[in-house]
Structures are given as structure tokens and as C-alpha cells.
Amino acid sequence: MRHLIVFFLIIALAGSTTATDLGNTQLETKTATHVGQNPGTPDGREGGEDMASAIAITSIPFADTGNTSDNIDDYDYVCPYGSQSPDVVYRYIPTTDIILTVDLCGSEYDTKTYILDGAFHGIACNDDAYFDDVCGQYVSLIEEAYLEGGMEYFIFVDGYGADSGDYILDITEFTIPPPCNLTCEGLPEGEPSPGPGYEDAFNGGCNSPQFGEPWGDLTTAADESGTLTFCGIAGWTDTGRDTDWYYLAIGETGTAEVTVDAEQTTNVYTLIGDCAAGISVGQDMTVGVCTPGTMVIQGDPGSIFMMWFGSSDYTPPTGFSGYEYNYVANFIGLPSGIVATEPISFDSIKSLYR
């Protein structure tokens, strides 16, 4: 008997493309031009055809390979796209509470993976996580799925559109990383702490048109040697993430350099354009958790460049308490000046807004 289970999710739209989305709520964009390009080779490897014949997972970690091309489209979960792809099913009953990572890195078609409980309630789902030559294009990853001990769960390997093919499945236990705590002695951002009900009227840039698209101005913030240590605060509200937009200037050498570290995974971009005509990303890097990165910016001495800082996630990560975290940006090669604000610690500035 053919089963059809369809779930509908509401996705908020904002910003640019998914890979370099500058918005404060997540954007999903996708075309169907690639569907069917990797049909795979049907063989005897794969999970169960349906929930009744699901392959039992008896221990974690678990790994399997398979091919969905000779299966039937028994199920679907919309996240945010529905599909008519064939699917396979695995069954797992954890003995204790566990957080799972379900990884399809290396699969050769446009995958989708999701977890349902025995009552068909959605636990987690991902359509696209990888966009590279190592793990594949439009390949799925569920990083943190909470499962309760003693409950029955079903893990599905599905596809986008009608796509199918060879898949590689790795299921592991997710371990919450130890806390990363940065200290910073420098120029404080000064933004009030984000959280429920927060309205970003402070350096929200193009994401804050209702407040006049405010940008932070750091063009004269460096010291007499052209260096600046900037103590930033990023995080989340109850509707999305806080994003920080800044103007800076290049010093007399024509080269500026910024090294950024953060307590949570953070995207750092240079920007091109303006809010009215449209903003695009120039250079980009991802930093944290307590893993710094460096970016070199070149241009005419005295020319203005723009930077964007924000969480890579639109909601706080698993195990995170609160709504904010710290990042530190160390600049060199800026125009010589004098910092107008005395150096102050993170704790001192944040206490002003509590």
C-alpha cells in the first residue's frame, strides 16, 4: 500500500542567496534544472522500502550506502520543498536521550533527509546543506536532532524534485562543544543586547529600513598606528538574527587586514553596492567557534569599504543559553587616528543594557 505523508512548513523570506544571505531571517531559493541528472545505478544496497520494512539501526555510530533509484516514492516531508523522489527508511529506538547528526556527505544526487517519530511528527529535516565538490551539490545534513530514549524514530533518505541515486549515510551522536569565551579590550560596539522583542535600530544596515538603514561608522576609529580592536556583540532576536553593518577606510598603504574570532560560528563579509541599488558580497570568510580567520582588503588609500558581521545560524545553536555572543575584530592598516572611546571590556559595556 502506498503511503503519502506530507508536512507543510512556513519559511520566512529575506535577503540575498542562501550561501551569502545578508538578511536576518532565512531565505530559501532553488531551481529544478538539475533534477534527474544523477539517476545512479540501481543495486541491492539501501534502507527499507517503507516504514514497515525499515532497516533497524541497533547502535550509533551507524553508516550505510545505498541507491534510491529502484525504490518507490512512499513518503515526503516539506522542508521547504515537496518532492516525488523515491525514498528509503531506517528505524531507530535510542535507549537514552540522544542528539543525532545525520550526514549524507558524498551522496551523488540532490538529497533530502528527515526524521519522523512513530506518530509521524516531524523531528528534523534538511534539504540542502552542502554546496561543494567534496560533499556534493545540494546534499543534506541534519546536525542536531533531539531524540528521546525509548521512543521509535524513522530516518528517511529522500530527494528533491524526482531526483534519486547513490547515497552515503553516516549517523553519529552530536556532542555539544565546550563553551568558548573571548575577552576583548578595545572599542565596544555599544549595541543593546538582542533578545525577544528587540528592534534593530543600531547598525542594522539594509536590514533596518524602518530605522533609516543605520550603519556603524568606524572610518576614524583606529589609533595613531592605524590599528583597531573592535569588541562586537552578535546574536538573535525572537524573529531572526542580529546583523552588524559597518563603514571603514583603508590606510595609506592601500592594504587593510582584519582578523576576526567569535564565540559562535560567524560570517564576515565585505560588501559592494548600497541599500537602494542592492548589496552584494565581495570577500567572505567564516570564523569561530574560537577559530579565527584573517581577511585582506585592498583599495585606494582613504577609500571606504563596508563590512558585515552576523551569525551563520538564524537561531541559537543547540545548548546555547541566551541571545548574544561576542566577537572580536582586530584591524591593521586603517587610517591613523585616535579612538574616541576609552578601552572597555565586554562585561562593562553589556552591563549598561541589563
Secondary structure in CASP SS format (residue, H / E / C, confidence):
PFRMAT SS
TARGET T0000
AUTHOR 0000-0000-0000
METHOD secondary structure of the structure
MODEL  1
M C 1.00
R C 1.00
H C 1.00
L C 1.00
I C 1.00
V C 1.00
F C 1.00
F C 1.00
L C 1.00
I C 1.00
I C 1.00
A C 1.00
L C 1.00
A C 1.00
G C 1.00
S C 1.00
T C 1.00
T C 1.00
A C 1.00
T C 1.00
D C 1.00
L C 1.00
G C 1.00
N C 1.00
T C 1.00
Q C 1.00
L C 1.00
E C 1.00
T C 1.00
K C 1.00
T C 1.00
A C 1.00
T C 1.00
H C 1.00
V C 1.00
G C 1.00
Q C 1.00
N C 1.00
P C 1.00
G C 1.00
T C 1.00
P C 1.00
D C 1.00
G C 1.00
R C 1.00
E C 1.00
G C 1.00
G E 1.00
E C 1.00
D C 1.00
M H 1.00
A H 1.00
S H 1.00
A C 1.00
I E 1.00
A E 1.00
I E 1.00
T C 1.00
S C 1.00
I C 1.00
P C 1.00
F E 1.00
A E 1.00
D E 1.00
T E 1.00
G E 1.00
N E 1.00
T C 1.00
S C 1.00
D C 1.00
N C 1.00
I C 1.00
D C 1.00
D C 1.00
Y C 1.00
D C 1.00
Y C 1.00
V C 1.00
C C 1.00
P C 1.00
Y C 1.00
G C 1.00
S E 1.00
Q C 1.00
S C 1.00
P C 1.00
D C 1.00
V E 1.00
V E 1.00
Y E 1.00
R E 1.00
Y E 1.00
I C 1.00
P C 1.00
T C 1.00
T C 1.00
D C 1.00
I E 1.00
I E 1.00
L E 1.00
T E 1.00
V E 1.00
D E 1.00
L C 1.00
C C 1.00
G C 1.00
S C 1.00
E C 1.00
Y C 1.00
D C 1.00
T E 1.00
K E 1.00
T E 1.00
Y E 1.00
I E 1.00
L E 1.00
D E 1.00
G C 1.00
A C 1.00
F C 1.00
H C 1.00
G E 1.00
I E 1.00
A E 1.00
C E 1.00
N E 1.00
D C 1.00
D C 1.00
A C 1.00
Y E 1.00
F E 1.00
D E 1.00
D C 1.00
V C 1.00
C C 1.00
G E 1.00
Q E 1.00
Y E 1.00
V E 1.00
S C 1.00
L E 1.00
I E 1.00
E E 1.00
E E 1.00
A E 1.00
Y E 1.00
L E 1.00
E C 1.00
G C 1.00
G C 1.00
M C 1.00
E C 1.00
Y E 1.00
F E 1.00
I E 1.00
F E 1.00
V E 1.00
D E 1.00
G E 1.00
Y C 1.00
G E 1.00
A C 1.00
D C 1.00
S C 1.00
G C 1.00
D E 1.00
Y E 1.00
I E 1.00
L E 1.00
D E 1.00
I E 1.00
T E 1.00
E E 1.00
F C 1.00
T C 1.00
I C 1.00
P C 1.00
P C 1.00
P C 1.00
C C 1.00
N C 1.00
L C 1.00
T C 1.00
C C 1.00
E E 1.00
G E 1.00
L E 1.00
P E 1.00
E C 1.00
G C 1.00
E C 1.00
P C 1.00
S C 1.00
P C 1.00
G C 1.00
P C 1.00
G C 1.00
Y C 1.00
E C 1.00
D C 1.00
A C 1.00
F C 1.00
N C 1.00
G C 1.00
G H 1.00
C H 1.00
N H 1.00
S C 1.00
P H 1.00
Q H 1.00
F H 1.00
G C 1.00
E C 1.00
P C 1.00
W C 1.00
G E 1.00
D E 1.00
L C 1.00
T C 1.00
T C 1.00
A C 1.00
A C 1.00
D C 1.00
E C 1.00
S C 1.00
G C 1.00
T C 1.00
L E 1.00
T E 1.00
F E 1.00
C E 1.00
G E 1.00
I E 1.00
A E 1.00
G E 1.00
W E 1.00
T C 1.00
D C 1.00
T C 1.00
G C 1.00
R E 1.00
D E 1.00
T E 1.00
D E 1.00
W E 1.00
Y E 1.00
Y E 1.00
L E 1.00
A E 1.00
I C 1.00
G C 1.00
E C 1.00
T C 1.00
G C 1.00
T E 1.00
A E 1.00
E E 1.00
V E 1.00
T E 1.00
V E 1.00
D E 1.00
A E 1.00
E C 1.00
Q C 1.00
T C 1.00
T E 1.00
N E 1.00
V E 1.00
Y E 1.00
T E 1.00
L E 1.00
I E 1.00
G E 1.00
D E 1.00
C C 1.00
A C 1.00
A C 1.00
G E 1.00
I E 1.00
S E 1.00
V E 1.00
G E 1.00
Q E 1.00
D E 1.00
M E 1.00
T E 1.00
V E 1.00
G C 1.00
V C 1.00
C C 1.00
T C 1.00
P C 1.00
G E 1.00
T E 1.00
M E 1.00
V E 1.00
I E 1.00
Q E 1.00
G C 1.00
D C 1.00
P C 1.00
G C 1.00
S C 1.00
I E 1.00
F E 1.00
M E 1.00
M E 1.00
W E 1.00
F E 1.00
G E 1.00
S E 1.00
S C 1.00
D C 1.00
Y C 1.00
T C 1.00
P C 1.00
P C 1.00
T C 1.00
G C 1.00
F C 1.00
S C 1.00
G C 1.00
Y C 1.00
E E 1.00
Y E 1.00
N E 1.00
Y E 1.00
V E 1.00
A E 1.00
N E 1.00
F E 1.00
I E 1.00
G C 1.00
L C 1.00
P C 1.00
S C 1.00
G C 1.00
I C 1.00
V C 1.00
A C 1.00
T C 1.00
E C 1.00
P C 1.00
I E 1.00
S E 1.00
F H 1.00
D H 1.00
S H 1.00
I H 1.00
K H 1.00
S H 1.00
L C 1.00
Y C 1.00
R C 1.00
END
